Amino acid sequence: MEAQGISPNIVTFNTLMSVYVEQGKIQEVFRVYDDIEGRGLVPTAATYSTVMSAYKSAGDGFAALKFFVKLRERYKDGELVGNPADWKQDFVKYEKLAIRVCHMAMRRSLTGADNPAGAALKVLLAMDEAGVRPDRSYYERLVWACTGEEHYTIAKELYQRIRERDDGGMISLSVCNHLIWLMGRAKKWWAALEIYEDLLEKGPKPNNLSHELIRSHFNVLLSAAKRRGIWRWAVRLLEKMQEKGLEPGSREWNAVLLACSRAAESSAAVDTFKRMIDRGLKPDVVSYGALLSALEKGRLYDEALRVWEHMRKVGVDPNLHAYTILASIYAGKGDHDKADAVLRDMLSAKIEPTVVTFNAIITACTRSGAAFEWFHRMKMHNVEPSEVTYQVLIEALVQDGKPKLKQKEEHVT
């Protein structure tokens, strides 16, 4: 055109920029825009829209915000030619375009950046600095993009921003459930509980999925308390569930009983067992086994035997663990004939005694002097001793009296 003496106008340049956007030649778009300003041509609304589209294709949220802020300042200073009312409407479009660019940039950060939460947060802060205010749905869409535990920080920030809005109470329940799930994946159990508490206090009302998600988080915490024997913490977790309207089931009560058992807290186990029954739940073999174990560790043998009798009376069949505890109780009482009878009952019930069974019996024999005898019975039952077996055997023999140790060790070898 210029070779023929025809000077291109702004419409020509706008068309050329649009073609470059469609072709993905983003740098060419910016070169043409610089050429427009260099020629002294007056950009139109279409010019600015095309530049914003180029930033969208490039996924450069920071550059898009910088361009939008500069354009807004020129508008406020009256530097843009045309009807101010028209420009006001156009700026609504420009802001939406800037928000879309930032949305794409944040999604890319969440899926590909080395520090996804940090990279996304930088874009969010840049939007704040630019005075760009996205609506609630924008934040909610970004929450859905948070799926990894590394997204915990940005997801929590997005949730807080939604709640702080005037329409924060209109937050989608599915978004809240997704956040509760995500907090659990990131092992931020209390953060998940805070979101659940917000549902109860601020809305929307939690549904069955909300209840099941938070219950699953409580079960993870209860399992940790069970493994470590942190019984007081387990009891508090159970009480916290009840405070939040979540009725603990057998699984949760059993976790507390097992925590009490591991900690050898017989009184706490008895109290928990009674509370479980008072809540209308029927104890199962796991419940009885945990209570028996706690009583056995506290050497409350008579109480443990009464629990056993009650368990059989109500029709709960013992398992390997329960039988093992009963045999250990009789061994601890020095009644080895009854301990042996328990093993016969196990075989009748088609439950084979294991190395754990004999280890428990040998451990219980520390005061009765029968540890070595049970070691031989173990061999008679064709149960291979483990490293733990020899450890508890030696400890039992030491308790029984050091002068006898040498002679009995010779029999072992």
N, C-alpha and C positions, 0 to 999 in steps of 0.2 A: 504494500500500500504506500509506504513512504517513498519507495523507489519511483512510484508513479506520481509522486507529489501530493498524495492524499494523506492527511494527518489523521491518525486514529483518534477517536473520541473515547469518552469514559465507557460507553456501551461496548465498544470493541474490546477494551481492556477487561471489562467485567466478563465478557464471553470467553476471552482467552484464559482468564483465571479459572473459570468454571470447568473448562476443558482439562486444564492441568490437574484440578482436584479429582475429576473423574478418572484421569490416567494415573493418579497417585504420585504425580510429580510435585510434591509439596514445596520444595525449595524454589521451583519455578514460579509458584504462586506468589511467594514472598518477593521474588525478584521483580515480578510484574507490578506488585503493589508499590515497591520502592520507586519503580519507573514512573508510576502515576504521580507520586508526590514530586518526583524530580522534574516532571514536565509541567507542574503547576496546575494539573487537572484537579477538579473538585470531585472527591469520592462520593458515591451515593450510598444509600442504605444497602443496596445489593453488593456493593464493593466490600463493605464491612462484613456482611453476612458470609460472603465467599471466603474472606480471610479467616473468620471463625470456623468455617467448615474445614478449612485446611488444617487448623490447629486440632480439630476433632479427629481428622484422619491421622494426624501425627501422634495423637494421644498425649499431647504436651499440655497438661493442665496449668502449669505455672506460666507458660507463655501466653496461653489463652486468657488467664486472669490479668496478666500484665497489660495485654492489649485492651481488654475490656475496661480496666481502670483508667488507662490513658484516654480512651475514647469517651468515657464518662466525664472526665475532667474537661475535655474539649467542649463537650455538650454544655456543661455547667458554665463554662467561660463564654458561651455564645459563639464558638468558632465554627460550628457546623451550619452549613447553608441549608435553608429550607424551613418548612413549617415546624415550629417547636412541638406542636401537638403530635405531628406525625413521628418526629424523632422520639418522643416519649413512648409511643407504642412500639417503635423499633427497638428501643432499649430493653423493653420487656423480653423481646425475642433474643436479643444479644445475651442477656443474663441467663436465659434458659439454655442457650447454646454453650455458654461458659460452664454452666452446671453439668451439662451432658459431657463436655470434654473432661471435666474433673472426675465425673463418675467413671468414665472409661479408664482414666489414668489410675484411679484408686483400685479398680478391679484388676488391672494389669499388675499393679503393685502387690495385691493380695495373692496373685497366682504365680508371680515370677521374681519378685524382689528377694534379695538376700535377707533383708529385714522387713518383711511385708507389712507388719503392723506399724513400724516406724515410718516407712515410706508413705503409707496411706495417711497416717496422721499428719505428715508434713503438708500434704495436699489439703487436708481438712483445715489446718491452721492457716494456710495461704488463702483459703476461701473466707475465713473469718477476717483476715487482715484486709481483704479486698472488699469486704462488706457484702459479700454474696450470701444470700440466705436461702438455702434449698428448703423444700417442703418436707413434711413427715415421710411421704412415700419414698423420697430420695434416700433418706437414712435407712428406711426399712429394706429397700432393695439391696443396699450395701451390706446390711446385716445378713441377708441370705447368702451373700458372697463369702461370708466368713464361715469356713468349714473346718479349719485346722486349729489345733491347740495353740499354735503360734499367733492366731488371730484374736486371742482373748482380750488383749489390751484395747485394740481398736473397736472390737464388738461392744465392750463395756462402755467406751466413750460414745459410741453411736446410740446406745440404749439410753444413756443419761441425757443426751441431747434431745432425744424424742420425748422423754418424760418431762423435760424442762419447758417444752413448748406448751402453748395454750391448749392445743388439741392433743396433748400427751396422753390423756385418758382414752383416746381413740386408737391407741396403738393396737396393731393386729395381734390377736391371741396366738396365731401360728408363729409370728415372729418371736413372741415371748417364749413359746415352747422351744423354738429353735435355739434361742439364747440359753435356756436352761440346759438343753442337751449339750451345747457347745461348752458351757462352763464346766459341766461334768467331764467332758473329754479333756479339758485343760486341767482337770483336778482342782478346780476352784469351786469346791462344794458350797462354801458359805456364800459366794457370789451368786450361785444358782438359787440358794435359799432366799437371798434378798429379792431376787426377781419374783420368786413365787410369793413372797410376802407382799410385794407390790401388787400382784394380781389380787390377793385377798383384800387389800386395803384400798387400792386405787382403781382396780379393774384393768382389763375386762375379767369377768369371772372365769377362774380356771376350769378346764374341762378334764375328762378322764385321762387324756394324754399328759396334761400338766401334772396330775396326781401321780401317775405311773412314773414319769420322769424323775420327779423329786423323790419318790419312794426308792427308786433304783439308786439314787445318790446316797440316800440314808443307808441303804444296804451295803454300799461300798464302804462307808465309814464304819458301820457296825461290824463288817467283816474284818476291817483293820483292828478294831478294838478287840474283837474275838481272838485274832491271832496273837495279839500282844498281851492279852489278859488285862487290858485297861478297863476294868469293870465299871468304875465310876463314870467314865466317859460314855460307856455303852448305855448306862442307865440314863444319863442326861440326854443322849441322842433319842432314846425312846420317849422321854418326856417331851422333848422338842417336837417330835412327830405328832404327839397327841395335842400339843398346843396349837399346831398348825392344821388341826382337823384331819390328820392322817392316822387312821386306826391301825396300829401295828398288828401284823398277823403272826402266825406260828414261826415263820422264818425269822422275823425280827426278835421275838421273845427268845427263841432258841439261841440267837447270836449273843444276847445278854447273858443267858444261862451259861453258855460255853466260855464267855469272858470271865464270869465268876469262877467257873471250874478251873480254868487255867491259872487264875490268881489264887486258887485255894481259899476262896472266900465263901465258906459254907453258909454263913448267916445271910449274906447277900443273895446267894443262890436260892435259899429257902424262901426268902421274902419275894424274890422275882417269880418263883414258881407259884406262890400263892396269888400274887397279883395277876399272873397270867390266867389262872383259873377264875379269879374274880371278874375278869374282863370277858368271860364267857367262852374262852378258848379251851380246847381239849389238848392236853399235852400228848406228844407222840413219843416214840422211842428215843429220839434225839433229846427231847426235854428231860425225860427220866434219866437218860445216860449222863447228861451234864450234871444233874442234881446228885446222882449217885457218886460221880467222880469228885464233886466238891466235898461231899460228906466223907468220902473215903480219904481224901487228902487231909481233912481235918480230924481224921481218926474217930469220927463219930459213927462207928460201925453199927451199933444197934439202930440208930436212926436210919442209916442207909438200908439196913435189912428191912425195916418197916416200909421204906419207900419201894423196895423191890417187891414186897408182898402186895402193896397197893397197886403197883404197875401190873402184876399178873392178875390181880383181882378184877381190874377194869378191862382186861382183855388185850393189853398191849404186849406183843411178842418181843422178847429181847433180841438184840442183834449181837454181833461179835463184840462190839465195844461194851455193851451192858454186861455180857457174860464175863468178859475180862475183868471188869471192875468188881463183880461179885466174887470171882475167884480170888482177887487181890484182897478183898475185905476179909474173907475167911482165913487167908494166909496171914493177914495182919493180926487177926484174933488168935492165931496159933491153932486153928481148927483145920488141919491139913486134910483130914478125911473128907470134910465138906467141900474143901477146895477141889479135891480130886473128883468128888461127886459132880461138881459144876462142869468139869471137863467132860465127864461122861454124858451129862445132860446136853452139852454142846454137840457132841457127836451124834446123839439121838436126834437132835434137831437139824442134823446135817450141816453143822457149823464147825469147821475145823479150827482148833486153837492155832494161833500163829506165834511167831517169835515175840511179837508185842505182848501176847497173853502171858507167856512164860517170863518175859522181862519184868512185867508188872508183879507177878507172883514172887519172883526172886527179890525184887526191891522191897516187897512187903515183909520179907523174911529177915530183915536186918536185926530184929529183936528176938526172933524165935530160934535162930540157929539152924534153920532148915534150908538155907539157900542152896547149899551144895546138893542136898537131896533132890531139890526141884530141878537143878541143872541136869542131873541124871535122868529124871523123868522126862525132861525136855527131849533128850536123846532117844528115849524109849518111844516117844511119839513121832520120831523121825522129823523133828523140827530142827533145822540148822541154826546154831547160835550165831548171833551177829556181834559186831564190835561192841555194841551197847550191852549185849548179854555179859560179856567178859568184864566190862566196866562195872556193871551193877553187881556182878558176882563178887568181884574183888572188894568193892565197897561193903557188901554185906558181910563178907568174911572178916574184914577189918573191924566192923562193928561187933561181930560175934566174939572177937578176941584174937589178938595177934599171935599168941603162942600156937594156935591151931592152924594158922594160915599156911605155914610151910608144908605141913602134912597134907592138907587138902589141895594145895596147888599141885603136889605130886600126883594126886588122883586125877586132876584135870588134864595133866599132860599124859 
